[in-house]
Amino acid sequence: MEHEVFVPVLTETIRQALADPARVAASLPGWQSDPGEDVLTGRLRLRVGGSTITYRGSFRVTPRDDGFAVEGEGTEARGTSTVKFALGILVEDVDQAVPGTMLSFNGSVSAEGRLASFDDGTRAAAARRLFDRFTAELAAGLPGVPEEPDVVDGIDGIDGEQEPELADEIALIEVDLNDVEVEVPETAAELDDLEPPAEAAHARRTMIGRSAEEVDHAPPRGRYAPAPSAATTSTTATLRWAAPAAAVLLASAVVVGRVLRRRR
């Protein structure tokens, strides 16, 4: 029969565990070693169908290039019927969404007595259940596959030593942000007195040729301007924090964009 079991453990770690007789014996369900130095000699309680068969015997594990070979034999504890088996365990590295190791079991059994009375499907189901439990016990307590670090772990996670150029650019941007001074007018009158940028000045100059009617109906400005309404006051207060926040958000977007481009 054939059966495969996947474990999220490095292949070399699984090989070392299978090469350890004490760990193999401790991981085999229903196995009880006899007192003494040879842990691979003892009793095995095997669950088949609705019955339990106990065997006295031994097995040995031999390393191979691609895995391990397991051979064993035993005799029923309550009778003289015997059983022999030969098993190959292929250990393969798996590179998939969850990396780990695939254990492929392939073997045959020759039996007499009670085990021979069950059909092939029942014996195969018992063997698969034994392999699943053995693999789970073998992998229990072993270190799992290390997780891959995140590609982008935020700006705080950037290592300046590994990427000095990117770290220097971020430092320069942070210095520029600290040096930014945003002048926020306190009153509507001060807002009117601010010197407009070159583009606004040009636009204003282009409006000199407006008709007299448009000029006459233009609202007064400067000291003769009416008192600001509640909406104007609210807008001025909003400008006090909106301008610096917008500058910080814009700089942050630039930094994140550069980080993503470098990571790709």
C-alpha positions as CSV (number, residue, x, y, z in Angstrom):
1,M,0.0,0.0,0.0
2,E,1.0,3.7,-0.4
3,H,0.3,6.7,1.8
4,E,1.5,10.3,2.0
5,V,1.6,12.6,5.0
6,F,2.7,16.3,4.9
7,V,4.3,18.0,7.9
8,P,5.4,21.7,8.1
9,V,8.9,20.9,9.3
10,L,12.2,21.2,7.4
11,T,13.3,18.0,5.7
12,E,16.7,17.8,7.5
13,T,14.9,18.1,10.8
14,I,12.6,15.1,9.9
15,R,15.6,13.1,8.8
16,Q,17.3,13.7,12.1
17,A,14.2,12.6,14.0
18,L,13.8,9.4,11.9
19,A,17.5,8.6,12.5
20,D,17.0,8.6,16.3
21,P,15.8,5.2,17.4
22,A,14.5,6.5,20.8
23,R,12.3,9.1,19.1
24,V,11.0,6.7,16.5
25,A,10.0,4.2,19.3
26,A,8.4,7.0,21.3
27,S,6.4,8.2,18.3
28,L,5.0,4.8,17.3
29,P,1.4,4.6,18.6
30,G,0.7,1.5,20.7
31,W,4.4,0.6,21.0
32,Q,6.0,-0.3,24.4
33,S,9.7,-1.0,24.5
34,D,11.1,-3.9,26.6
35,P,13.3,-2.8,29.5
36,G,16.9,-2.6,28.3
37,E,19.0,-0.7,25.8
38,D,17.3,-1.8,22.6
39,V,14.2,0.5,22.3
40,L,13.1,-1.2,19.1
41,T,12.2,-4.5,20.8
42,G,8.9,-4.8,22.6
43,R,5.1,-5.0,22.2
44,L,2.8,-3.3,19.6
45,R,-0.9,-3.0,20.1
46,L,-2.5,-2.7,16.7
47,R,-6.0,-1.5,16.2
48,V,-7.7,-3.2,13.1
49,G,-11.4,-2.7,12.5
50,G,-13.1,-3.2,15.8
51,S,-10.4,-5.4,17.3
52,T,-7.0,-5.0,18.9
53,I,-4.1,-7.3,18.2
54,T,-0.9,-7.3,20.4
55,Y,2.4,-8.5,18.8
56,R,5.7,-9.1,20.4
57,G,8.6,-8.5,18.2
58,S,11.2,-5.9,16.9
59,F,11.9,-3.7,14.0
60,R,14.9,-1.8,12.6
61,V,15.2,1.5,10.7
62,T,18.0,1.9,8.1
63,P,18.8,5.2,6.5
64,R,18.8,5.5,2.7
65,D,19.7,8.2,0.2
66,D,16.1,9.3,-0.3
67,G,14.7,8.3,3.1
68,F,14.6,5.2,5.3
69,A,13.8,1.5,5.1
70,V,11.9,-0.2,8.0
71,E,11.7,-3.9,8.5
72,G,10.1,-5.9,11.3
73,E,8.5,-9.1,12.5
74,G,6.4,-10.2,15.4
75,T,4.3,-12.9,16.9
76,E,0.8,-12.6,18.4
77,A,1.0,-12.3,22.2
78,R,-2.0,-14.8,22.4
79,G,-1.0,-17.4,19.9
80,T,1.6,-18.4,17.4
81,S,0.6,-16.5,14.3
82,T,3.3,-14.3,12.9
83,V,3.5,-11.1,10.9
84,K,6.3,-9.6,8.8
85,F,6.5,-6.2,7.1
86,A,8.8,-4.2,4.9
87,L,8.3,-0.5,4.6
88,G,10.0,2.3,2.7
89,I,9.7,6.0,3.9
90,L,10.6,8.6,1.2
91,V,11.5,12.0,2.6
92,E,11.0,14.8,0.2
93,D,11.2,18.6,0.5
94,V,8.0,20.4,-0.5
95,D,8.0,24.0,-1.9
96,Q,4.5,25.2,-1.9
97,A,2.3,27.9,-0.1
98,V,3.2,26.2,3.2
99,P,6.7,24.7,2.8
100,G,7.7,21.5,4.7
101,T,8.3,17.8,4.1
102,M,6.3,15.0,2.5
103,L,6.6,11.5,3.9
104,S,5.7,8.8,1.5
105,F,5.0,5.4,2.9
106,N,5.2,2.3,0.6
107,G,5.3,-1.2,1.9
108,S,3.9,-4.7,2.1
109,V,2.8,-7.1,4.9
110,S,2.6,-10.9,5.2
111,A,0.5,-12.1,8.1
112,E,-1.2,-15.1,9.6
113,G,-3.9,-15.6,12.2
114,R,-6.2,-12.7,13.2
115,L,-4.6,-10.0,10.9
116,A,-5.0,-12.3,7.9
117,S,-8.8,-12.6,8.6
118,F,-9.4,-9.0,7.7
119,D,-9.9,-7.8,4.1
120,D,-7.4,-5.7,2.3
121,G,-9.4,-2.4,2.8
122,T,-9.6,-2.9,6.5
123,R,-5.9,-3.6,6.9
124,A,-5.0,-0.6,4.6
125,A,-7.2,1.7,6.7
126,A,-5.5,0.5,9.9
127,A,-2.0,1.1,8.3
128,R,-2.9,4.7,7.1
129,R,-4.2,5.5,10.6
130,L,-1.0,4.2,12.1
131,F,1.1,6.3,9.7
132,D,-0.8,9.5,10.3
133,R,-0.5,9.2,14.1
134,F,3.1,8.2,13.9
135,T,4.0,11.2,11.7
136,A,2.1,13.6,14.0
137,E,3.9,12.3,17.1
138,L,7.3,12.4,15.3
139,A,6.8,16.1,14.3
140,A,5.4,17.1,17.6
141,G,7.8,19.4,19.4
142,L,10.1,19.9,16.3
143,P,10.7,23.4,15.1
144,G,8.5,24.4,12.2
145,V,9.6,26.1,9.0
146,P,10.8,29.7,9.6
147,E,8.3,32.3,8.4
148,E,9.4,34.5,5.5
149,P,9.7,38.2,6.5
150,D,7.2,40.7,5.1
151,V,8.2,42.3,1.9
152,V,7.2,45.7,3.2
153,D,7.0,46.0,7.0
154,G,6.4,49.8,7.2
155,I,8.9,52.6,7.2
156,D,10.0,51.9,10.8
157,G,11.2,48.4,9.7
158,I,13.6,49.6,7.1
159,D,17.2,48.6,7.9
160,G,19.5,51.6,7.2
161,E,22.6,49.3,7.0
162,Q,21.0,47.1,4.3
163,E,19.6,49.9,2.2
164,P,21.7,53.0,3.0
165,E,20.5,55.0,0.0
166,L,16.8,54.6,0.8
167,A,17.5,55.4,4.5
168,D,19.4,58.6,3.5
169,E,16.5,59.7,1.4
170,I,14.0,59.2,4.2
171,A,16.2,61.1,6.6
172,L,16.4,64.0,4.2
173,I,12.6,64.1,3.8
174,E,12.2,64.0,7.6
175,V,14.6,67.0,8.0
176,D,12.7,68.9,5.3
177,L,9.4,68.3,7.1
178,N,10.9,69.6,10.3
179,D,12.0,72.8,8.5
180,V,8.6,73.5,6.9
181,E,7.0,76.6,8.2
182,V,3.4,77.2,7.4
183,E,2.2,80.8,7.9
184,V,-1.5,80.7,8.8
185,P,-3.2,84.1,9.1
186,E,-5.1,84.9,12.3
187,T,-7.8,87.0,10.8
188,A,-9.6,87.5,7.5
189,A,-7.9,90.9,7.2
190,E,-4.4,89.3,7.4
191,L,-5.5,86.7,4.9
192,D,-6.3,89.6,2.5
193,D,-2.9,91.3,3.1
194,L,-0.9,88.1,2.3
195,E,1.4,88.5,-0.7
196,P,-0.1,86.2,-3.4
197,P,2.2,83.9,-5.3
198,A,3.4,84.7,-8.8
199,E,0.6,82.8,-10.5
200,A,-2.0,84.6,-8.5
201,A,-0.4,88.0,-9.1
202,H,-0.4,87.3,-12.8
203,A,-4.0,86.3,-12.7
204,R,-4.9,89.5,-10.8
205,R,-3.0,91.7,-13.3
206,T,-5.0,90.2,-16.1
207,M,-8.2,91.3,-14.5
208,I,-7.3,95.0,-14.6
209,G,-9.2,95.4,-17.8
210,R,-12.5,94.5,-16.2
211,S,-15.5,96.8,-16.9
212,A,-16.3,99.6,-14.5
213,E,-19.5,97.9,-13.6
214,E,-17.7,94.8,-12.4
215,V,-15.3,97.0,-10.4
216,D,-18.1,99.0,-8.8
217,H,-19.9,95.9,-7.7
218,A,-16.8,94.2,-6.3
219,P,-16.9,93.7,-2.5
220,P,-14.8,96.1,-0.4
221,R,-11.4,94.8,0.7
222,G,-8.8,95.6,3.4
223,R,-9.8,97.8,6.3
224,Y,-13.2,98.6,4.7
225,A,-14.1,94.9,4.4
226,P,-17.2,93.8,6.4
227,A,-16.6,91.7,9.6
228,P,-16.0,88.0,8.8
229,S,-18.9,85.7,9.2
230,A,-18.9,82.6,11.4
231,A,-18.3,80.5,8.3
232,T,-15.1,82.5,7.5
233,T,-13.9,82.2,11.1
234,S,-14.4,78.4,11.0
235,T,-12.5,78.2,7.7
236,T,-9.6,80.2,9.1
237,A,-9.4,77.9,12.1
238,T,-9.5,74.9,9.9
239,L,-6.5,76.2,7.9
240,R,-4.5,76.3,11.1
241,W,-4.2,72.5,11.2
242,A,-5.2,71.5,7.6
243,A,-2.1,73.0,6.0
244,P,0.5,71.2,8.1
245,A,-1.5,68.0,8.0
246,A,-1.7,68.1,4.2
247,A,2.1,68.7,4.1
248,V,2.8,65.7,6.3
249,L,0.4,63.4,4.4
250,L,2.0,64.4,1.0
251,A,5.5,63.7,2.3
252,S,4.3,60.3,3.8
253,A,2.8,59.3,0.4
254,V,6.1,60.2,-1.3
255,V,8.1,58.0,1.2
256,V,5.7,55.0,0.9
257,G,5.9,55.2,-2.9
258,R,9.6,55.2,-2.9
259,V,9.7,52.2,-0.5
260,L,7.3,50.2,-2.7
261,R,9.3,50.9,-5.8
262,R,12.6,49.9,-4.2
263,R,11.1,46.7,-2.8
264,R,9.8,45.6,-6.2
